[in-house]
Amino acid sequence: MGYGRRFKLAAVLLLTACVTTGCIRSKVLERLGLVIASGFDEVPGDKIMGTSVLYEIDPQAREKSNVISSTAYTLKGRAPI
C-alpha cells in the first residue's frame, strides 16, 4: 500500500469519524445532574454529616434541585476500628 493511498484512507476515516460523532445527541448532564454545593459538618458521637445539592438540568424535571444528606464516622462511610 503506497503512501498516497494510506493518506487518503486515513483522511476518509477521519472525516467519517468527525461527521458521525457530531450527529449523536449526548445528554449526560440531563441524566446525571450537577453537584453545585457540597459541605461537611461535625455531629455528636464523632460522626460527620455530608450534604450535597444536585441541580437537575432536565427541563421536564419536577424538582430543579435535590438535597442529599448522610451521616457516617468517616467520609467513606466506614465505622471506626
C-alpha positions as CSV (number, residue, x, y, z in Angstrom):
1,M,0.0,0.0,0.0
2,G,1.5,3.3,-1.1
3,Y,1.9,6.5,1.0
4,G,-0.8,8.3,-1.0
5,R,-3.3,5.5,-0.7
6,R,-2.8,5.3,3.1
7,F,-3.1,9.1,3.4
8,K,-6.4,9.0,1.5
9,L,-7.7,6.2,3.6
10,A,-6.8,8.0,6.9
11,A,-8.4,11.2,5.6
12,V,-11.6,9.4,4.7
13,L,-11.7,7.6,8.1
14,L,-11.1,10.8,10.0
15,L,-13.7,12.7,8.0
16,T,-16.2,9.9,8.6
17,A,-15.5,9.9,12.4
18,C,-15.9,13.7,12.6
19,V,-19.2,13.7,10.7
20,T,-20.8,10.8,12.6
21,T,-19.7,12.0,16.0
22,G,-21.3,15.4,15.5
23,C,-24.7,13.8,14.8
24,I,-25.0,12.0,18.1
25,R,-27.0,13.9,20.7
26,S,-25.5,13.2,24.1
27,K,-27.5,14.1,27.2
28,V,-25.1,13.2,30.0
29,L,-25.9,16.1,32.3
30,E,-29.6,15.6,31.8
31,R,-29.3,12.0,33.1
32,L,-26.8,12.6,35.9
33,G,-27.3,16.1,37.3
34,L,-24.6,18.5,38.5
35,V,-23.4,18.9,42.1
36,I,-23.4,22.7,42.8
37,A,-22.7,22.6,46.5
38,S,-21.2,20.2,49.0
39,G,-20.4,20.5,52.7
40,F,-19.4,18.6,55.8
41,D,-20.4,19.2,59.4
42,E,-19.4,17.5,62.7
43,V,-22.3,16.0,64.6
44,P,-22.4,14.4,68.1
45,G,-20.9,11.0,68.5
46,D,-17.7,11.7,66.5
47,K,-19.6,11.5,63.3
48,I,-19.6,13.6,60.1
49,M,-22.6,14.7,58.2
50,G,-22.2,15.3,54.5
51,T,-24.7,17.3,52.4
52,S,-24.7,17.8,48.6
53,V,-27.0,19.9,46.4
54,L,-27.6,18.5,42.9
55,Y,-29.1,20.6,40.1
56,E,-31.3,18.8,37.6
57,I,-30.6,20.0,34.0
58,D,-33.6,18.2,32.5
59,P,-36.3,20.9,31.7
60,Q,-39.0,18.3,32.3
61,A,-37.9,17.5,35.9
62,R,-40.5,18.5,38.6
63,E,-37.8,19.5,41.1
64,K,-34.8,21.6,39.8
65,S,-32.6,20.7,42.8
66,N,-32.2,17.8,45.2
67,V,-30.5,17.9,48.6
68,I,-28.8,14.7,49.7
69,S,-27.5,14.2,53.3
70,S,-25.8,11.3,55.0
71,T,-24.1,10.7,58.4
72,A,-21.2,8.4,59.0
73,Y,-18.0,8.0,61.0
74,T,-15.7,8.8,58.0
75,L,-16.1,10.5,54.6
76,K,-16.1,7.0,53.1
77,G,-18.9,5.8,55.4
78,R,-16.8,3.3,57.4
79,A,-17.2,2.6,61.1
80,P,-14.2,3.3,63.3
81,I,-11.9,0.4,64.1
